[in-house]
Amino acid sequence: MNDKQLKVLITGSNGLLGQKLVQHFQRHEVEFLATANSKNKLSFCPAENFEILDVSNAVSVGEVITAYKPTHIINAAAMTNVDACEDYETECFAVNTIGVANILEEIQGTDIHFIQISTDFIFDGKKKLYSEEDTANPLSNYGKSKWEAEELIFESGYNKVSILRTSIVYGVGEALNKNNIFNWALAELRAEKQLNIVNDQFRTPTFVEDLVQACSKVIELGEFGVYNIAGGELMSMHDYIVLVAKYLGVDSSFVNAITSEKLNQKAERPISSGLNIDKAKDELSYVPTDFVESLSKIDSDN
Ligand SMILES: NC(=O)c1ccc[n+]([C@@H]2O[C@H](COP(=O)([O-])OP(=O)(O)OC[C@H]3O[C@@H](n4cnc5c(N)ncnc54)[C@H](OP(=O)(O)O)[C@@H]3O)[C@@H](O)[C@H]2O)c1
């Protein structure tokens, strides 16, 4: 299928990944429909390419898919605030699990390639680096809601699905509801503020442009199955923020190490939920952006 034959339906287009997908398909002159649960917040997304779609509403999901007839659906819609998912459990599962059930229901019996974005938080963090075959054991509502969505996909028997599992997605976006840790750390450290960062949570953060490239690649190659799409290095969040300080030329003494216990976040988090990206490297020619290089890209986008 060449670019001209593609019709890509994007959910969650106001979010970080959603909007980077919109920009990507615009640049490549691929036909797309951007959808979000509230009005279009993107200055660069034309009104004729946008519709409101709440993925938790089965009727609306059915209507939009039936009317638009996409060749591909990328589900970038999610409730991503892990702590809010503890307080608003019903809403969390409505978006992250029922939203996927609604899409699956509509695409059964079609040829639509469904790309679902999942998370390292489906794991319990006892193993350090997780491959695609490792056993899920989510600790939080967010992790459970995303894992239940994956289970629905596996149980449905629908096989034109790519599940891209990712970890701490970061980059610069427009009109975002929430900031990400690296944008925040860049701003705070520039202002020479002291930061408290956990030194016992180990992650493989993902530059959003790399995740966009992976979505584009599974479309181009027609690859189905589960892929880990993340950064190339497993480090503690404290070590990552020290790299941000070094990048800025700010003394690393501005980055205080604290424990998760002291931070006392509402949702329990995996200690080490790094994603092993060997499969994506082999099968999708995936090459993550070097972390420090990604910081300079963020600066030039800001
Ligand atoms: N961000 C991360 O660190 C991270 C880590 C691992 C995996 N992921 C996964 O990566 C994907 C993209 O995340 P992201 O970083 O782009 O998150 P994001 O910036 O929070 O974007 C998610 C978008 O989904 C929208 N949304 C919420 N409920 C919806 C509904 N009922 N119908 C339609 N849209 C709805 C949100 O709108 P509102 O803001 O109005 O609620 C938001 O614009 C998600 O599947 C997420 O689970 C993200």
The ligand as an SDF file (V2000), in Angstrom:
LIG
                    3D

 48 52  0  0  0  0  0  0  0  0999 V2000
    3.0310    9.6110   28.3070 N   0  0  0  0  0  0  0  0  0  0  0  0
    3.7360    8.5630   28.7010 C   0  0  0  0  0  0  0  0  0  0  0  0
    4.7010    8.7060   29.4430 O   0  0  0  0  0  0  0  0  0  0  0  0
    3.3660    7.1760   28.2350 C   0  0  0  0  0  0  0  0  0  0  0  0
    4.0910    6.0790   28.7100 C   0  0  0  0  0  0  0  0  0  0  0  0
    3.7510    4.7900   28.2480 C   0  0  0  0  0  0  0  0  0  0  0  0
    2.7060    4.6500   27.3550 C   0  0  0  0  0  0  0  0  0  0  0  0
    2.0170    5.7470   26.9130 N   0  0  0  0  0  0  0  0  0  0  0  0
    0.9130    5.5440   26.0020 C   0  0  0  0  0  0  0  0  0  0  0  0
    1.1720    6.3000   24.8310 O   0  0  0  0  0  0  0  0  0  0  0  0
   -0.0630    6.7370   24.2610 C   0  0  0  0  0  0  0  0  0  0  0  0
    0.0310    8.2170   23.9450 C   0  0  0  0  0  0  0  0  0  0  0  0
    0.2260    8.9110   25.1500 O   0  0  0  0  0  0  0  0  0  0  0  0
    0.6320   10.4470   25.2010 P   0  0  0  0  0  0  0  0  0  0  0  0
    1.9450   10.5320   25.8360 O   0  0  0  0  0  0  0  0  0  0  0  0
    0.4190   11.0890   23.8690 O   0  0  0  0  0  0  0  0  0  0  0  0
   -0.4720   10.9320   26.2640 O   0  0  0  0  0  0  0  0  0  0  0  0
   -1.2860   12.2720   26.3540 P   0  0  0  0  0  0  0  0  0  0  0  0
   -0.4560   13.4220   25.9200 O   0  0  0  0  0  0  0  0  0  0  0  0
   -1.8950   12.2850   27.7100 O   0  0  0  0  0  0  0  0  0  0  0  0
   -2.4360   12.0670   25.2550 O   0  0  0  0  0  0  0  0  0  0  0  0
   -3.5310   11.2290   25.4250 C   0  0  0  0  0  0  0  0  0  0  0  0
   -4.7300   11.9480   24.8180 C   0  0  0  0  0  0  0  0  0  0  0  0
   -5.8810   11.0960   24.9090 O   0  0  0  0  0  0  0  0  0  0  0  0
   -6.9770   11.9400   25.1830 C   0  0  0  0  0  0  0  0  0  0  0  0
   -8.1380   11.2490   25.7290 N   0  0  0  0  0  0  0  0  0  0  0  0
   -8.4560   11.0070   27.0300 C   0  0  0  0  0  0  0  0  0  0  0  0
   -9.6600   10.3990   27.1110 N   0  0  0  0  0  0  0  0  0  0  0  0
  -10.1150   10.2600   25.8410 C   0  0  0  0  0  0  0  0  0  0  0  0
  -11.2870    9.7260   25.2790 C   0  0  0  0  0  0  0  0  0  0  0  0
  -12.2670    9.2160   26.0480 N   0  0  0  0  0  0  0  0  0  0  0  0
  -11.4250    9.7420   23.9220 N   0  0  0  0  0  0  0  0  0  0  0  0
  -10.4770   10.2790   23.1390 C   0  0  0  0  0  0  0  0  0  0  0  0
   -9.3420   10.8290   23.6200 N   0  0  0  0  0  0  0  0  0  0  0  0
   -9.1670   10.8120   24.9580 C   0  0  0  0  0  0  0  0  0  0  0  0
   -6.4170   12.9410   26.1740 C   0  0  0  0  0  0  0  0  0  0  0  0
   -7.2560   14.0720   26.2590 O   0  0  0  0  0  0  0  0  0  0  0  0
   -7.3590   14.8610   27.6560 P   0  0  0  0  0  0  0  0  0  0  0  0
   -6.0200   15.4070   27.9140 O   0  0  0  0  0  0  0  0  0  0  0  0
   -8.4130   15.8840   27.3250 O   0  0  0  0  0  0  0  0  0  0  0  0
   -7.8140   13.8710   28.6590 O   0  0  0  0  0  0  0  0  0  0  0  0
   -5.0750   13.2550   25.5350 C   0  0  0  0  0  0  0  0  0  0  0  0
   -5.1830   14.3060   24.5990 O   0  0  0  0  0  0  0  0  0  0  0  0
   -1.1440    6.3260   25.2550 C   0  0  0  0  0  0  0  0  0  0  0  0
   -1.7340    5.1270   24.8380 O   0  0  0  0  0  0  0  0  0  0  0  0
   -0.4020    6.0700   26.5320 C   0  0  0  0  0  0  0  0  0  0  0  0
   -1.0530    5.1300   27.3610 O   0  0  0  0  0  0  0  0  0  0  0  0
    2.3300    6.9990   27.3270 C   0  0  0  0  0  0  0  0  0  0  0  0
  1  2  1  0
  2  3  2  0
  2  4  1  0
  4  5  1  0
  4 48  2  0
  5  6  2  0
  6  7  1  0
  7  8  2  0
  8  9  1  0
  8 48  1  0
  9 10  1  0
  9 46  1  0
 10 11  1  0
 11 12  1  0
 11 44  1  0
 12 13  1  0
 13 14  1  0
 14 15  2  0
 14 16  1  0
 14 17  1  0
 17 18  1  0
 18 19  2  0
 18 20  1  0
 18 21  1  0
 21 22  1  0
 22 23  1  0
 23 24  1  0
 23 42  1  0
 24 25  1  0
 25 26  1  0
 25 36  1  0
 26 27  1  0
 26 35  1  0
 27 28  2  0
 28 29  1  0
 29 30  1  0
 29 35  2  0
 30 31  1  0
 30 32  2  0
 32 33  1  0
 33 34  2  0
 34 35  1  0
 36 37  1  0
 36 42  1  0
 37 38  1  0
 38 39  2  0
 38 40  1  0
 38 41  1  0
 42 43  1  0
 44 45  1  0
 44 46  1  0
 46 47  1  0
M  CHG  2   8   1  16  -1
M  END
$$$$
